[in-house]
Amino acid sequence: MAHLRPVCLLPIGALACTAGPPDVDDPDPTGLVDHHTVAVVTTASATYDAGALAVVDLDGGTPRDVATIHADAVVRVEDGMVWQVNRLLVDSVRAYAPGDWALPAMEVSTGTASNPHDVALCGDALVVARYEEASLLRVDWHDGHTLGTVDLSAAADADTLPEADRLVWLGDRLFVGLQRLDRTDGWTSAPGGWLGEVPCDGDALGATWPVGPNPVIAGAPGLVVVAAEDGVRSFDGDAVSDVRVADVDGAAIVDLAFGDDGRGAFIARDGGHHRIGCLDTATWTPVVAQDLDAFVSGVAVDDRGEAWFAVRQGWEDPSDLGGLVVVDLDTCTARPTRVATHLPPFAIAFY
């Protein structure tokens, strides 16, 4: 079983709080499944006043809430640990050993009102993308002390912030998506977003590449895939491609996820209307699995060739209370029934 070391919890605004990561020698101490990956999901009420961390068997068992959390949080899995990224107004990162949900193994403040969006382990550093800061935070993930920051000011637009969003690995290189939305001009994306290379032990952003307006990035085999307002592009480590996919029947692709074989899934949005479906890096031909009037907030691909979509109540059809839609990537068809969560799902990861 997994063993937690002592944990220290400090008020929000403290620089760091940790007693080091746990020793994890059982990859599935939950007992939910045997030798299968488990989904871990952050959920939130429709009004974002309550949140939970839940785990679910990939075969569709009833999700089980395992921790009460901030209502605006995303979840990531890095190095066998589950990382809960608490966004604006809580501004912290928690680490859990899978199955040990009673207390986090570590909790680190990312700075008051910093609005963290993503994390990645880079050597001894936990790199945190912060939407309301012109720098990435670097924290020693073993003991929680601050190692420094990575200056992003060269990527800022007129409002002095570059809006650092997602962190994605390409081989042994780490990249950050910089949305560069101009808040002085109604949050327009006219300046265009950038992809920037992040040093693991440096304090300045590396090379940058323009990737289209308001980009959201995802990792794929040998590529960083970028969904921007004007279409989907790919980056191979040297150059950014032309637009691979312009839209899906008039809906812009706003999020993507890919498996290790290059098969993936997309969320496309046209106002309050959403389309979900399949997209692979071999053909770049989108296939729609479902049209939805609910709001789709996230997508992740498991190790069995399935895409999981977090569906929430939307403006177009308030009667649709959401759930997890699971799509088989071979046929691009959804399971007949959704996986229901106690609160509407928000973000998904697998361990």
C-alpha positions as CSV (number, residue, x, y, z in Angstrom):
1,M,0.0,0.0,0.0
2,A,1.0,3.7,-0.3
3,H,2.5,5.4,2.8
4,L,2.0,9.1,3.4
5,R,4.7,11.1,5.1
6,P,3.5,13.8,7.5
7,V,1.8,16.7,5.7
8,C,1.6,20.3,6.7
9,L,-1.2,22.6,5.6
10,L,-0.9,26.4,5.6
11,P,-3.4,29.1,4.8
12,I,-3.7,30.3,1.3
13,G,-1.1,33.0,0.7
14,A,1.7,31.1,2.4
15,L,4.6,30.4,0.0
16,A,4.8,26.7,0.4
17,C,3.7,23.8,2.5
18,T,5.0,20.3,2.3
19,A,6.6,17.4,4.0
20,G,7.8,15.7,0.8
21,P,6.0,13.3,-1.5
22,P,4.9,9.9,-0.3
23,D,6.4,6.5,-1.2
24,V,4.0,4.8,-3.6
25,D,4.6,1.1,-4.2
26,D,1.0,0.1,-5.1
27,P,-0.2,1.7,-8.4
28,D,-3.8,1.0,-7.5
29,P,-4.5,1.1,-3.8
30,T,-8.1,2.1,-4.3
31,G,-9.2,-1.5,-4.8
32,L,-11.6,-0.3,-7.6
33,V,-10.0,-2.3,-10.4
34,D,-7.4,-4.9,-10.9
35,H,-4.5,-4.0,-13.3
36,H,-6.6,-1.3,-15.0
37,T,-6.2,2.4,-15.2
38,V,-8.6,4.5,-13.1
39,A,-10.1,7.8,-14.0
40,V,-9.8,10.6,-11.5
41,V,-12.2,13.5,-12.0
42,T,-12.7,16.9,-10.6
43,T,-16.3,17.9,-10.3
44,A,-18.1,21.1,-9.4
45,S,-21.7,22.3,-8.9
46,A,-23.4,24.4,-11.6
47,T,-22.7,27.5,-9.5
48,Y,-19.2,26.6,-8.6
49,D,-19.8,26.7,-4.9
50,A,-18.9,23.0,-4.2
51,G,-16.3,20.6,-5.6
52,A,-15.2,17.0,-5.2
53,L,-12.4,14.7,-6.4
54,A,-13.9,11.4,-7.7
55,V,-12.5,8.1,-8.9
56,V,-14.2,5.8,-11.4
57,D,-13.5,2.4,-12.9
58,L,-12.9,2.7,-16.7
59,D,-15.6,0.0,-17.3
60,G,-18.2,2.4,-16.0
61,G,-18.6,1.6,-12.3
62,T,-20.3,4.2,-10.1
63,P,-17.8,7.1,-9.4
64,R,-16.8,7.5,-5.8
65,D,-16.2,10.9,-4.3
66,V,-12.9,10.7,-2.3
67,A,-12.2,14.3,-1.3
68,T,-13.9,17.7,-0.9
69,I,-12.0,20.2,-3.0
70,H,-12.2,23.7,-4.4
71,A,-15.0,24.1,-6.9
72,D,-12.7,25.5,-9.6
73,A,-10.0,22.9,-9.9
74,V,-8.4,20.8,-12.7
75,V,-6.6,17.5,-12.2
76,R,-3.4,16.1,-13.7
77,V,-1.3,12.9,-13.2
78,E,2.4,13.3,-13.2
79,D,5.0,10.7,-12.1
80,G,2.3,8.5,-10.6
81,M,0.9,11.3,-8.4
82,V,-2.5,13.0,-8.7
83,W,-2.1,16.8,-8.8
84,Q,-5.1,19.0,-8.0
85,V,-4.6,22.5,-9.4
86,N,-6.8,25.0,-7.5
87,R,-7.5,28.0,-9.7
88,L,-8.4,31.6,-8.9
89,L,-9.2,32.5,-5.3
90,V,-7.6,29.4,-3.8
91,D,-4.4,29.5,-5.9
92,S,-2.6,26.3,-4.8
93,V,-1.5,22.9,-5.9
94,R,-2.1,19.7,-4.0
95,A,-0.5,16.3,-4.6
96,Y,-2.2,13.0,-3.7
97,A,-0.8,9.5,-3.7
98,P,-3.5,7.4,-5.6
99,G,-5.7,5.8,-3.0
100,D,-4.6,8.0,-0.1
101,W,-7.2,10.7,-0.3
102,A,-7.7,11.7,3.4
103,L,-4.9,14.3,3.3
104,P,-2.7,15.6,0.4
105,A,0.9,14.6,0.5
106,M,1.8,18.2,-0.3
107,E,0.1,21.5,-0.7
108,V,1.9,24.6,-2.2
109,S,0.5,28.1,-2.6
110,T,1.1,29.5,-6.1
111,G,0.7,33.1,-4.9
112,T,-2.4,35.1,-4.0
113,A,-4.7,35.6,-7.1
114,S,-2.2,33.9,-9.3
115,N,-4.8,31.6,-10.9
116,P,-2.7,28.4,-11.7
117,H,-3.8,26.5,-14.8
118,D,-1.4,23.6,-15.1
119,V,1.6,21.8,-13.7
120,A,4.4,19.7,-15.0
121,L,7.3,17.9,-13.3
122,C,10.6,19.1,-14.8
123,G,13.6,17.5,-13.0
124,D,13.3,18.4,-9.3
125,A,11.0,21.3,-10.1
126,L,7.2,21.4,-10.2
127,V,6.5,24.0,-12.9
128,V,3.2,25.9,-12.5
129,A,1.6,27.9,-15.2
130,R,-0.1,30.9,-13.7
131,Y,-2.7,32.8,-15.7
132,E,-2.5,36.0,-13.6
133,E,1.3,36.3,-13.4
134,A,4.0,37.1,-16.0
135,S,6.1,34.2,-14.8
136,L,5.9,30.4,-14.2
137,L,6.5,29.3,-10.7
138,R,9.2,26.6,-10.0
139,V,8.8,24.7,-6.8
140,D,10.9,21.8,-5.5
141,W,8.4,19.0,-5.4
142,H,10.3,17.0,-2.9
143,D,10.2,19.6,-0.1
144,G,8.0,22.4,-1.4
145,H,10.4,25.3,-1.2
146,T,10.4,27.8,-4.1
147,L,13.2,27.4,-6.6
148,G,12.4,30.5,-8.5
149,T,10.4,31.7,-11.5
150,V,10.6,31.6,-15.3
151,D,10.2,35.2,-16.6
152,L,7.4,35.4,-19.3
153,S,7.3,39.2,-19.6
154,A,8.8,39.1,-23.1
155,A,5.6,37.3,-24.2
156,A,3.2,39.7,-22.7
157,D,0.9,41.9,-24.7
158,A,-0.5,45.3,-23.9
159,D,-2.0,44.2,-20.5
160,T,1.5,43.0,-19.4
161,L,0.4,39.4,-19.0
162,P,0.9,36.5,-21.4
163,E,-1.9,34.3,-20.0
164,A,0.1,31.1,-19.5
165,D,-2.3,28.2,-19.9
166,R,-1.2,24.6,-20.6
167,L,2.1,22.8,-20.2
168,V,3.0,20.0,-22.6
169,W,6.0,17.7,-23.1
170,L,7.5,17.0,-26.5
171,G,10.3,14.4,-26.0
172,D,12.5,15.9,-23.2
173,R,11.4,19.5,-24.0
174,L,8.7,21.3,-22.1
175,F,6.4,23.9,-23.7
176,V,3.8,26.3,-22.5
177,G,0.8,27.7,-24.4
178,L,0.6,31.5,-24.1
179,Q,-2.8,32.8,-25.0
180,R,-1.8,36.5,-25.0
181,L,-5.4,37.9,-24.6
182,D,-5.5,41.7,-24.4
183,R,-7.6,42.7,-21.4
184,T,-7.3,46.4,-22.3
185,D,-9.2,45.7,-25.5
186,G,-12.0,43.4,-24.3
187,W,-9.9,40.3,-24.0
188,T,-9.3,40.2,-27.8
189,S,-6.9,37.7,-29.2
190,A,-5.7,39.9,-32.0
191,P,-2.0,39.9,-31.0
192,G,-2.0,36.1,-31.5
193,G,-0.9,33.3,-29.1
194,W,2.6,31.9,-28.8
195,L,4.1,28.5,-27.9
196,G,7.1,28.9,-25.7
197,E,9.9,26.5,-24.6
198,V,10.4,26.3,-20.8
199,P,13.8,25.6,-19.2
200,C,13.8,23.1,-16.4
201,D,16.4,25.0,-14.4
202,G,16.5,28.5,-16.0
203,D,14.8,31.7,-15.2
204,A,13.9,33.0,-18.7
205,L,11.6,31.7,-21.4
206,G,13.3,30.0,-24.3
207,A,12.4,30.2,-28.0
208,T,8.8,31.1,-29.0
209,W,6.6,30.4,-32.0
210,P,3.3,32.2,-33.1
211,V,0.5,29.6,-33.1
212,G,-2.7,31.5,-33.8
213,P,-5.2,33.3,-31.5
214,N,-6.1,32.1,-28.1
215,P,-4.3,28.7,-28.3
216,V,-5.0,25.6,-26.2
217,I,-2.2,23.0,-26.5
218,A,-2.1,19.2,-26.2
219,G,0.6,16.5,-26.4
220,A,0.6,13.9,-29.2
221,P,3.3,11.5,-30.3
222,G,6.2,13.6,-31.7
223,L,4.0,16.7,-31.8
224,V,2.4,19.5,-29.8
225,V,-1.0,20.1,-31.2
226,V,-2.5,23.6,-31.0
227,A,-6.2,24.4,-31.1
228,A,-6.5,28.1,-31.9
229,E,-9.5,30.2,-32.9
230,D,-8.6,30.0,-36.6
231,G,-7.9,26.3,-36.6
232,V,-5.7,23.4,-35.5
233,R,-1.9,23.3,-36.1
234,S,0.9,21.0,-35.1
235,F,4.4,21.7,-33.9
236,D,7.2,19.1,-34.4
237,G,9.8,20.8,-32.2
238,D,11.2,23.0,-35.0
239,A,8.3,24.5,-37.0
240,V,4.6,25.2,-36.8
241,S,2.5,23.6,-39.6
242,D,-0.2,25.3,-41.6
243,V,-3.8,24.9,-40.4
244,R,-4.5,21.1,-40.3
245,V,-8.3,21.5,-39.5
246,A,-10.1,24.8,-39.9
247,D,-13.3,23.9,-38.0
248,V,-15.9,21.1,-37.6
249,D,-19.0,22.0,-39.5
250,G,-18.5,25.6,-38.6
251,A,-17.6,24.9,-34.9
252,A,-14.1,25.9,-33.7
253,I,-12.1,23.2,-32.0
254,V,-11.4,24.4,-28.5
255,D,-9.7,21.4,-26.8
256,L,-7.9,18.2,-27.8
257,A,-6.4,15.1,-26.2
258,F,-4.4,12.2,-27.8
259,G,-3.2,8.7,-26.9
260,D,0.2,7.2,-27.4
261,D,-0.8,6.0,-30.9
262,G,-1.8,9.4,-32.2
263,R,-5.5,8.8,-32.0
264,G,-7.3,11.5,-30.2
265,A,-10.5,13.4,-29.6
266,F,-11.7,17.0,-29.8
267,I,-14.3,19.4,-28.4
268,A,-15.7,21.9,-30.9
269,R,-17.8,24.8,-29.9
270,D,-20.2,27.1,-31.8
271,G,-21.8,29.4,-29.3
272,G,-23.6,27.2,-26.7
273,H,-23.6,24.2,-29.0
274,H,-20.9,21.6,-28.8
275,R,-19.6,18.8,-31.0
276,I,-17.4,16.0,-29.7
277,G,-15.5,13.5,-31.8
278,C,-12.4,11.8,-32.9
279,L,-9.2,13.2,-34.6
280,D,-5.9,11.4,-35.4
281,T,-2.5,12.8,-36.3
282,A,-2.3,10.5,-39.4
283,T,-5.2,11.9,-41.4
284,W,-6.3,15.1,-39.5
285,T,-9.9,14.3,-40.5
286,P,-12.4,15.1,-37.7
287,V,-15.3,12.6,-37.1
288,V,-18.2,13.8,-35.0
289,A,-19.5,11.3,-32.4
290,Q,-22.2,13.5,-30.8
291,D,-23.8,16.9,-31.0
292,L,-24.6,18.4,-27.6
293,D,-26.4,21.4,-26.2
294,A,-24.7,20.8,-22.9
295,F,-21.3,22.4,-22.0
296,V,-18.3,20.2,-22.5
297,S,-15.4,21.3,-20.3
298,G,-12.7,18.7,-20.8
299,V,-11.5,15.6,-22.6
300,A,-8.8,13.0,-21.9
301,V,-7.8,9.7,-23.6
302,D,-7.2,6.6,-21.6
303,D,-4.8,3.7,-22.4
304,R,-7.6,1.5,-23.9
305,G,-8.4,3.6,-27.0
306,E,-11.3,5.6,-25.4
307,A,-11.9,9.3,-25.1
308,W,-13.6,10.6,-22.0
309,F,-15.5,13.9,-22.1
310,A,-16.7,16.0,-19.1
311,V,-20.2,17.1,-19.9
312,R,-21.9,19.8,-17.8
313,Q,-25.2,21.6,-17.8
314,G,-25.3,24.2,-20.6
315,W,-27.3,27.3,-21.5
316,E,-28.8,25.7,-24.6
317,D,-30.4,22.8,-22.7
318,P,-30.5,23.3,-18.9
319,S,-32.3,20.0,-18.5
320,D,-29.1,18.1,-19.5
321,L,-27.3,17.7,-16.1
322,G,-24.2,16.2,-17.7
323,G,-22.0,13.2,-17.0
324,L,-19.0,11.5,-18.5
325,V,-19.4,10.5,-22.2
326,V,-17.0,7.7,-23.2
327,V,-16.2,7.4,-26.9
328,D,-14.5,4.4,-28.6
329,L,-11.8,5.8,-30.9
330,D,-11.9,2.8,-33.3
331,T,-15.6,3.4,-34.2
332,C,-16.0,7.0,-32.9
333,T,-19.2,6.0,-31.2
334,A,-20.2,6.7,-27.6
335,R,-21.3,4.3,-25.0
336,P,-25.1,4.1,-24.8
337,T,-25.2,5.7,-21.3
338,R,-23.2,8.3,-19.6
339,V,-21.2,7.7,-16.4
340,A,-23.0,9.8,-13.8
341,T,-21.0,11.8,-11.2
342,H,-22.3,13.2,-8.0
343,L,-21.5,16.8,-9.2
344,P,-21.1,17.6,-12.9
345,P,-17.6,16.6,-14.1
346,F,-15.1,19.3,-15.0
347,A,-11.6,17.8,-15.7
348,I,-10.4,14.2,-16.2
349,A,-7.0,12.4,-15.9
350,F,-6.0,8.7,-15.6
351,Y,-3.6,6.8,-13.3
